[in-house]
Amino acid sequence: MQDSTNPLVNTQVAFQDACRALGLPDAVYQILKEPRRVLEAHLLVRRDDGTTATFPAWRSHHNNARGPYKGGIRFHPGVDQNEVKALSMWMTLKCAVIGIPMGGAKAGVMVDPSSLSPRELEALSREFIREFASFIGVDRDVPAPDVNTNSQVMAWMMDEYGRMNDDADIFGIFTGKPIPLGGSAERTEATGEGVAVVTRRAMDRVGLAPAGARVAVQGYGNVGAQTARFLAARGVRVAAVSDVGGGLWQPEGLDLDALDDWVARHGTVGGFPGGTAMTNRELLTADVDVLVPAALENQITRDIAGEVRARLVVEAANGPSTPEAQEILFARGVQTVPDIVANPGGVYVSYLEWVQNRGGAYWSRSEISARLEQAMTAAFDQVWALGAEQAVDLRRAAYRLAVQRVAEAMHLRGWY
């Protein structure tokens, strides 16, 4: 039996399972199984050599029953329409789980950003807005950074939108912006900090003390690195990390200051002298207490799940484990905190940025951090309690909680 790695199909199955468990009318599933709309475009960028390149792009609006669409924009060579649609569906769930009045959206551009010069990257960012401007707006759809995009990309996009709509409230349309352009304190750290908050809470639930516990982080990008930092600050030993350039193992705990300096100079953890090289499979099956997959989808597969030695898996990435792997982990007693519970910290602080932009008043870093910890803890506790009450894994509990909240909003609005 092969793993199912189609994120859209997997998400539809999970939605259907939740709707049936909740006893909801079939109309609810029919509404939720596909996005409300998807816009496709082909972005034209003049390269530095004078040639013109074309990049496929999509923006998916899944569900706005609870509020405006919200979701990031990713630049990645492997992105496709099905992935973008699935990601928008996950965003609907995350917003519902974390309790913010927004719905799910996502965008993807099929491009390897490392192949672009800085000028070409800016041109691509501005071209995206020229093609998708009619899709977004402060009370309609609020984009944010995602894989391979950042605050600078948001700044270019915001500026282009302003050029096209000079009377628009451009600061409230994009989140994840630089601080001087209305960005929020703690936005860069938010997803990783939220993952760390939930990890500590889950460790407590399964009887793992932070001091001396070992964690492996697959994907040492912004989210993975921030997660490692926040966990290390609580005494957890970061024993393994990886990125596209390789993996590292140091059972006594990596020196994160030295590692970050190495990454800043070399662009990868690969080759860092403070650890032993390891493969991706070795990291996923390493002798650690906690495994944090923080890379891309479908990393923990059916053939790997049986070898995972961690007692706790916390999904910092979106969809990092296949459905078959999830069932194996659950059967083996490996507690898994699903992505829609572990990583909504980014969208939560993006929501706070949106609120601050609209109100014209800004909170301090400590205030944002406190609000984030409170929201992530409350969401985790609700999902944990529901899982215990219904004797199901945390993923099923999270989907049921989220779908129930979205379905209630749809019913009140007369959608079914």
C-alpha positions in Angstrom: 0.0 0.0 0.0 1.4 3.4 -1.1 1.3 6.5 1.0 -1.2 9.1 -0.1 0.8 12.3 -0.7 -1.9 14.4 -2.4 -2.5 17.1 0.2 -5.9 18.1 -1.3 -7.3 14.6 -1.2 -6.0 13.9 2.3 -7.5 17.1 3.5 -10.9 16.4 1.9 -10.9 12.9 3.6 -10.1 14.6 7.0 -12.9 17.1 6.5 -15.4 14.4 5.6 -14.4 12.3 8.7 -14.9 15.4 10.9 -18.3 16.2 9.4 -19.5 12.6 9.8 -18.3 12.5 13.4 -20.1 15.7 14.2 -23.3 14.5 12.5 -23.4 17.5 10.2 -25.5 17.6 7.0 -23.7 16.6 3.8 -24.1 20.2 2.6 -21.4 21.2 5.1 -18.9 18.9 3.6 -19.9 19.9 0.1 -19.1 23.5 1.0 -15.8 22.8 2.8 -14.3 20.2 0.4 -13.3 22.8 -2.2 -12.3 26.5 -2.0 -14.9 29.1 -2.8 -12.7 30.4 -5.6 -9.2 30.0 -7.1 -7.6 32.5 -9.4 -4.7 31.4 -11.6 -2.3 33.7 -13.4 1.0 33.5 -15.2 3.4 36.1 -14.0 5.7 37.7 -16.5 9.1 38.8 -15.4 11.8 40.5 -17.5 15.1 38.8 -16.5 18.3 40.7 -16.2 19.5 39.2 -19.5 16.6 40.8 -21.3 14.5 37.6 -21.7 11.0 37.2 -20.3 10.2 34.3 -17.9 6.7 33.1 -17.0 5.8 31.7 -13.6 2.4 30.0 -12.8 0.7 31.4 -9.7 -2.5 30.7 -7.8 -4.5 32.4 -5.0 -7.1 30.2 -3.3 -10.0 31.5 -1.1 -11.4 28.6 0.9 -13.9 29.8 3.3 -14.8 33.3 4.8 -17.7 32.4 7.0 -15.9 33.6 10.1 -14.2 36.6 8.6 -11.9 37.9 5.8 -9.7 35.4 4.0 -6.2 35.1 5.5 -3.1 33.3 4.3 0.5 33.4 3.1 2.2 33.7 -0.3 4.9 31.1 -1.0 7.5 31.0 -3.7 8.6 27.4 -4.4 9.4 25.4 -7.5 7.3 22.5 -6.3 4.1 24.3 -5.6 1.0 23.5 -7.6 -2.7 24.3 -7.5 -3.7 21.3 -5.4 -1.1 22.2 -2.7 -2.4 25.8 -2.7 -6.0 24.7 -2.3 -5.1 22.4 0.5 -3.0 25.0 2.3 -6.0 27.4 2.1 -8.2 24.7 3.7 -5.7 24.3 6.5 -5.7 28.0 7.1 -9.5 27.9 7.6 -8.9 25.3 10.3 -6.0 27.1 11.9 -8.0 30.3 12.2 -10.9 28.4 13.8 -8.7 26.5 16.2 -6.8 29.6 17.4 -10.1 31.5 17.6 -9.6 34.5 15.3 -12.4 35.9 13.1 -10.8 35.1 9.8 -11.0 32.4 7.1 -8.5 30.5 5.0 -6.6 31.6 1.9 -3.2 30.8 0.4 -1.1 31.7 -2.7 1.8 30.0 -4.4 4.1 30.9 -7.2 6.0 28.1 -9.0 9.5 29.5 -8.9 12.9 28.8 -7.4 13.6 32.2 -5.8 17.3 31.4 -5.4 17.5 31.6 -9.2 16.3 35.2 -9.2 18.4 38.3 -8.7 17.2 40.8 -6.1 15.8 43.0 -8.9 14.0 40.0 -10.5 12.6 39.0 -7.1 11.2 42.5 -6.6 9.7 42.4 -10.2 8.0 39.1 -9.5 6.6 40.4 -6.2 5.1 43.4 -7.9 3.8 41.4 -10.8 2.0 39.1 -8.4 0.1 42.1 -7.0 -0.7 43.5 -10.5 -2.3 40.1 -11.3 -4.1 39.5 -8.0 -4.9 43.0 -6.7 -8.6 42.5 -7.4 -8.6 39.4 -5.1 -7.3 41.1 -2.0 -8.3 43.9 0.4 -8.3 44.9 4.1 -11.8 43.4 4.7 -11.6 40.8 2.0 -8.3 39.0 1.8 -5.1 39.7 3.9 -1.9 38.1 2.6 1.2 37.4 4.6 4.7 35.8 4.1 5.1 32.1 3.7 7.8 29.7 2.4 10.6 31.7 0.7 8.9 35.1 1.2 9.5 37.6 3.9 8.8 41.1 5.2 10.7 42.7 2.2 8.5 40.9 -0.2 5.5 42.1 1.7 6.8 45.7 1.5 7.2 45.5 -2.3 3.7 44.1 -2.6 2.2 46.7 -0.3 3.9 49.5 -2.3 2.7 48.1 -5.6 -0.8 47.8 -4.3 -0.6 51.4 -3.1 0.6 52.6 -6.5 -2.4 50.9 -8.1 -4.9 52.2 -5.4 -3.5 55.4 -3.9 -6.5 55.9 -1.6 -6.5 52.4 -0.1 -5.6 51.5 3.4 -2.6 49.6 2.3 -1.1 49.1 5.7 -4.0 46.8 6.8 -4.0 44.7 3.7 -0.7 42.9 4.2 0.8 41.4 7.4 4.3 40.3 8.1 5.5 43.7 7.0 8.7 45.5 8.3 8.2 47.3 11.5 8.6 50.8 9.9 5.7 49.9 7.5 3.2 49.0 10.2 4.5 45.5 11.0 4.0 44.0 14.4 6.5 43.1 17.0 7.1 39.4 17.3 5.8 38.6 13.8 9.1 37.1 12.6 9.3 34.8 15.7 5.6 34.1 16.0 5.2 30.7 14.3 8.3 29.2 16.0 7.4 30.8 19.3 3.9 29.3 19.1 5.3 25.9 18.2 7.6 26.1 21.3 4.7 27.1 23.5 2.6 24.1 22.3 5.6 21.7 22.5 6.2 22.6 26.2 2.5 22.2 26.9 2.5 18.8 25.2 5.7 17.7 27.0 4.0 18.4 30.3 1.0 16.3 29.3 3.1 13.3 28.3 5.4 13.6 31.4 8.6 15.0 29.7 10.5 17.5 31.7 12.2 20.2 29.5 15.5 20.1 31.3 17.7 17.6 29.5 15.1 16.5 27.0 16.3 16.1 23.4 14.6 17.5 20.4 15.3 17.1 16.6 14.2 19.9 14.3 13.8 19.0 10.6 14.0 22.2 8.6 16.2 24.9 10.1 14.6 27.8 8.4 12.9 30.7 10.2 10.3 28.5 11.9 12.6 25.7 12.8 15.4 28.0 14.1 13.0 30.1 16.2 11.4 26.9 17.6 14.9 25.6 18.5 15.8 28.9 20.2 12.7 29.1 22.3 13.0 25.5 23.4 16.7 25.8 24.2 15.9 28.8 26.4 13.7 26.4 28.5 16.5 23.9 28.9 15.7 21.5 26.1 18.7 20.2 24.2 18.6 20.7 20.5 20.3 17.5 19.5 19.6 17.5 15.7 18.8 19.9 13.0 18.7 19.8 9.2 18.0 21.9 6.1 18.4 21.3 2.3 22.2 21.4 2.8 22.4 18.5 5.3 21.7 17.4 8.9 23.6 17.6 12.2 23.7 15.4 15.3 25.0 16.5 18.7 23.4 14.5 21.5 24.6 16.9 24.2 22.9 19.8 22.4 24.1 22.0 19.5 25.6 25.4 20.2 22.9 27.5 18.6 24.8 30.8 18.6 27.7 29.2 16.7 25.3 27.4 14.4 23.4 30.5 13.6 26.6 32.3 12.8 27.6 29.4 10.5 24.3 29.5 8.7 24.6 33.3 8.3 27.9 32.8 6.6 27.3 29.6 4.6 23.5 29.6 4.0 23.1 26.1 5.4 23.7 23.9 8.5 25.6 21.5 6.3 29.3 21.3 7.2 28.9 22.9 10.7 31.9 21.5 12.7 29.9 21.4 16.0 28.0 18.3 15.1 28.1 15.0 13.2 26.6 14.8 9.7 23.3 12.9 9.4 20.8 12.1 6.7 17.2 13.2 6.7 15.9 9.7 7.6 18.4 9.5 10.4 17.1 12.8 11.9 13.5 11.7 11.7 14.3 8.4 13.4 16.9 9.8 15.8 17.0 8.9 19.5 15.3 12.0 20.8 12.3 12.8 23.0 10.6 15.3 20.7 10.6 15.5 16.9 9.6 18.8 15.2 9.2 18.5 11.4 9.4 22.1 10.3 10.1 21.7 6.6 7.6 20.7 3.9 4.7 18.3 3.4 4.9 14.5 3.4 8.2 14.1 5.3 7.1 11.4 7.7 5.9 8.6 5.5 4.6 5.1 6.1 8.0 3.5 6.0 9.5 6.0 8.4 6.7 6.2 11.0 7.5 2.7 12.3 11.0 3.8 13.1 10.3 7.1 14.8 11.8 7.0 18.3 10.5 10.3 19.7 7.7 10.1 22.2 6.2 13.4 20.9 5.9 14.8 17.3 5.0 18.4 17.0 4.1 19.5 13.4 5.6 22.9 12.8 5.3 22.4 9.0 2.1 22.1 7.1 1.1 18.5 6.4 4.5 16.9 7.3 3.2 13.4 7.8 1.0 11.3 5.5 -2.3 9.9 6.7 -0.8 6.4 6.8 2.1 7.6 8.9 -0.3 9.3 11.3 -2.2 6.1 11.9 1.1 4.2 12.6 2.3 6.8 15.0 -1.0 6.8 16.9 -1.1 3.0 17.1 2.5 3.1 18.5 1.5 5.6 21.2 3.6 8.4 19.7 1.6 11.6 20.6 1.4 13.9 17.6 0.4 17.6 17.9 -1.0 18.3 14.4 -0.1 21.3 12.3 -3.3 23.2 12.7 -2.7 23.2 16.5 1.1 23.6 16.5 1.7 26.3 14.0 -1.1 28.9 14.0 1.2 31.3 15.9 2.1 33.1 12.7 -1.5 33.7 11.6 -2.4 34.7 15.2 0.2 37.5 15.3 -0.7 38.4 11.7 -4.2 38.9 12.9 -2.9 41.1 15.8 -0.9 43.1 13.2 -4.1 43.6 11.1 -5.9 44.8 14.3 -3.1 47.2 15.2 -3.0 48.6 11.6 -6.8 49.2 11.6 -6.8 50.7 15.1 -3.6 52.8 14.7 -2.3 51.6 18.1 0.5 49.2 18.6 1.4 46.7 21.4 4.9 46.0 22.7 6.8 42.8 22.1 6.1 41.5 25.5 2.4 42.2 25.1 2.3 40.4 21.8 4.2 37.4 23.2 1.9 37.2 26.2 -1.2 37.2 24.0 0.3 34.6 21.7 1.2 32.3 24.6 -2.3 32.6 26.0 -4.0 31.9 22.7 -1.8 28.9 21.8 -2.2 27.4 25.2 -5.9 27.8 25.2 -6.2 26.2 21.8 -4.0 23.3 22.7 -5.9 22.7 26.0 -9.3 22.7 24.2 -8.0 20.2 21.6 -6.4 18.0 24.2 -9.6 17.9 26.3 -11.8 17.1 23.3 -9.4 14.3 22.3 -9.6 12.8 25.8 -13.3 13.1 25.9 -13.9 11.4 22.6 -11.0 9.0 22.8 -9.5 10.1 19.5 -6.0 11.4 18.5 -5.3 15.2 18.6 -5.6 15.5 14.8 -9.2 14.3 14.7 -10.0 16.3 17.8 -8.6 19.5 16.2 -10.5 18.9 12.9 -13.7 18.4 14.8 -13.3 21.5 16.9 -12.4 23.6 13.9 -15.1 22.2 11.6 -17.8 22.7 14.3 -16.8 26.4 14.6 -16.8 27.0 10.9 -20.1 25.1 10.4 -21.8 27.1 13.1 -20.8 30.3 11.3 -22.0 29.0 8.0 -25.3 28.0 9.5 -25.9 31.3 11.1 -25.2 33.0 7.8 -27.7 30.8 6.1 -25.3 28.9 3.9 -27.0 25.6 4.6 
